[in-house]
């Protein structure tokens, strides 16, 4: 069985990031968009860990903890906003959220 090289991790990270970017650009559901952003952040985390292991340095793995912390805060604030908007508009469609401009 062949060894898994850094190229495999880079390719997987690119694929995950592309899927996340397409989800952000093409979908209109706010929850799907948040999931796509999380997928993009996790693809960056995968790359940080892969290069950190490849180079034998722990700085990339430490940076992953900060990215996970920011992602958790983003999800908490984002979901609170989505719940609040859903209570007023009864929908989480991005096109209808645009109507909140005052």
Contact map, one row per residue, 1 for C-alpha under 8 A:
111000000000000000000000000000000000000000000000000000000000000000000000000000000000000000000000000000
111100000000000000000000000000000000000000000000000000000000000000000000000000000000000000000000000000
111110000000000000000000000000000000000000000000000000000000000000000000000000000000000000000000000000
011111110000000000000000000000000000000000000000000000000000000000000000000000000000000000000000000000
001111111000000000000000000000000000000000000000000000000000000000000000000000000000000000000000000000
000111111100000000000000000000000000000000000000011001000000000000000000000000000000000000000000000000
000111111110000000000000000000000000000000000000000000000000000000000000000000000000000000000000000000
000111111111000000000000000000000000000000000000000000000000000000000000000000000000000000000000000000
000011111111100000000000000000000000000000000110010000000000000000000000000000000000000000000000000000
000001111111110000000000000000000000000000000010000000000000000000000000000000000000000000000000000000
000000111111111000000000000000000000000000000000000000000000000000000000000000000000000000000000000000
000000011111111100000000000000000000000000100000000000000000000000000000000000000000000000000000000000
000000001111111110000000000000000000000000110110000000000000000000000000000000000000000000000000000000
000000000111111111000000000000000000000000100000000000000000000000000000000000000000000000000000000000
000000000011111111100000000000000000000000000000000000000000000000000000000000000000000000000000000000
000000000001111111110000000000000000001100100000000000000000000000000000000000000000000000000000000000
000000000000111111111000000000000000001110110000000000000000000000000000000000000000000000000000000000
000000000000011111111100000000000000000100000000000000000000000000000000000000000000000000000000000000
000000000000001111111110000000000001001000000000000000000000000000000000000000000000000000000000000000
000000000000000111111111000000000011111100000000000000000000000000000000000000000000000000000000000000
000000000000000011111111100000000001100100000000000000000000000000000000000000000000000000000000000000
000000000000000001111111111000000000000000000000000000000000000000000000000000000000000000000000000000
000000000000000000111111111000011001000000000000000000000000000000000000000000000000000000000000000000
000000000000000000011111111000011101100000000000000000000000000000000000000000000000000000000000000000
000000000000000000001111111000000000000000000000000000000000000000000000000000000000000000000000000000
000000000000000000000111111100000000000000000000000000000000000000000000000000000000000000000000000000
000000000000000000000111111110011000000000000000000000000000000000000000000000000000000000000000000000
000000000000000000000000011111011000000000000000000000000000000000000000000000000000000000001110000000
000000000000000000000000001111111000000000000000000000000000000000000000000000000000000000011100000000
000000000000000000000000000111111100000000000000000000000000000000000000000000000100000000011100000000
000000000000000000000000000011111110000000000000000000000000000000000000000000100100000000010000000000
000000000000000000000011001111111111000000000000000000000000000000000000000000000000000000000000000000
000000000000000000000011001111111111100000000000000000000000000000000000000000000000000000000000000000
000000000000000000000001000001111111110000000000000000000000000000000000001001000000000000000000000000
000000000000000000010000000000111111111000000000000000000000000000000000000000000000000000000000000000
000000000000000000111011000000011111111100000000000000000000000000000000000000000000000000000000000000
000000000000000000011001000000001111111110000000000000000000000000000000000000000000000000000000000000
000000000000000000010000000000000111111111000000000000000000000000000010000000000000000000000000000000
000000000000000110110000000000000011111111100000000000000000000000000000000000000000000000000000000000
000000000000000111011000000000000001111111110000000000000000000000000000000000000000000000000000000000
000000000000000010000000000000000000111111111000000000000000000000100010000000000000000000000000000000
000000000000000000000000000000000000011111111100000000000000000000000000000000000000000000000000000000
000000000001110110000000000000000000001111111110000000000000000000000000000000000000000000000000000000
000000000000100010000000000000000000000111111111000000000000000000000000000000000000000000000000000000
000000000000000000000000000000000000000011111111100000000000000100100000000000000000000000000000000000
000000001000100000000000000000000000000001111111110000000000000000000000000000000000000000000000000000
000000001100100000000000000000000000000000111111111000000000000000000000000000000000000000000000000000
000000000000000000000000000000000000000000011111111100000001101100000000000000000000000000000000000000
000000000000000000000000000000000000000000001111111110000001100100000000000000000000000000000000000000
000001001000000000000000000000000000000000000111111111000000000000000000000000000000000000000000000000
000001000000000000000000000000000000000000000011111111100001000000000000000000000000000000000000000000
000000000000000000000000000000000000000000000001111111111111100000000000000000000000000000000000000000
000000000000000000000000000000000000000000000000111111111100000000000000000000000000000000000000000000
000001000000000000000000000000000000000000000000011111111000000000000000000000000000000000000000000000
000000000000000000000000000000000000000000000000001111111000000000000000000000000000000000000000000000
000000000000000000000000000000000000000000000000000111111100000000000000000000000000000000000000000000
000000000000000000000000000000000000000000000000000111111111000000000000000000000000000000000000000000
000000000000000000000000000000000000000000000000000110011111110000000000000000000000000000000000000000
000000000000000000000000000000000000000000000000000100001111111000000000000000000000000000000000000000
000000000000000000000000000000000000000000000001101100001111111100000000000000000000000000000000000000
000000000000000000000000000000000000000000000001100100000111111110000000000000000000000000000000000000
000000000000000000000000000000000000000000000000000000000111111111000000000000000000000000000000000000
000000000000000000000000000000000000000000000001000000000011111111100000000000000000000000000000000000
000000000000000000000000000000000000000000001001100000000001111111110000000000000000000000000000000000
000000000000000000000000000000000000000000000000000000000000111111111000000000000000000000000000000000
000000000000000000000000000000000000000000000000000000000000011111111100000000000000000000000000000000
000000000000000000000000000000000000000010001000000000000000001111111110000000000000000000000000000000
000000000000000000000000000000000000000000000000000000000000000111111111000000000000000000000000000000
000000000000000000000000000000000000000000000000000000000000000011111111100000000000000000000000000000
000000000000000000000000000000000000000000000000000000000000000001111111110000000000000000000000000000
000000000000000000000000000000000000010010000000000000000000000000111111111000000000000000000000000000
000000000000000000000000000000000000000000000000000000000000000000011111111100000000000000000000000000
000000000000000000000000000000000000000000000000000000000000000000001111111110000000000000000000000000
000000000000000000000000000000000000000000000000000000000000000000000111111111000000000000000000000000
000000000000000000000000000000000100000000000000000000000000000000000011111111100000000000000000000000
000000000000000000000000000000000000000000000000000000000000000000000001111111110000000000000000000000
000000000000000000000000000000000000000000000000000000000000000000000000111111111000000000000000000000
000000000000000000000000000000000100000000000000000000000000000000000000011111111100000000000000000000
000000000000000000000000000000100000000000000000000000000000000000000000001111111110000000000000000000
000000000000000000000000000000000000000000000000000000000000000000000000000111111111000000000000000000
000000000000000000000000000000000000000000000000000000000000000000000000000011111111100000000000000000
000000000000000000000000000001100000000000000000000000000000000000000000000001111111110000010000000000
000000000000000000000000000000000000000000000000000000000000000000000000000000111111111000000000000000
000000000000000000000000000000000000000000000000000000000000000000000000000000011111111100000000000000
000000000000000000000000000000000000000000000000000000000000000000000000000000001111111111110000100000
000000000000000000000000000000000000000000000000000000000000000000000000000000000111111111110000000000
000000000000000000000000000000000000000000000000000000000000000000000000000000000011111111000000000000
000000000000000000000000000000000000000000000000000000000000000000000000000000000001111111000000000000
000000000000000000000000000000000000000000000000000000000000000000000000000000000000111111110001100000
000000000000000000000000000000000000000000000000000000000000000000000000000000000000111111110000000000
000000000000000000000000000000000000000000000000000000000000000000000000000000000000110011111001000000
000000000000000000000000000011100000000000000000000000000000000000000000000000000100110011111101100000
000000000000000000000000000111000000000000000000000000000000000000000000000000000000000000111111100000
000000000000000000000000000111000000000000000000000000000000000000000000000000000000000000011111110000
000000000000000000000000000100000000000000000000000000000000000000000000000000000000000000001111111000
000000000000000000000000000000000000000000000000000000000000000000000000000000000000000010111111111100
000000000000000000000000000000000000000000000000000000000000000000000000000000000000100010011111111100
000000000000000000000000000000000000000000000000000000000000000000000000000000000000000000000111111110
000000000000000000000000000000000000000000000000000000000000000000000000000000000000000000000011111110
000000000000000000000000000000000000000000000000000000000000000000000000000000000000000000000001111111
000000000000000000000000000000000000000000000000000000000000000000000000000000000000000000000000011111
000000000000000000000000000000000000000000000000000000000000000000000000000000000000000000000000000111
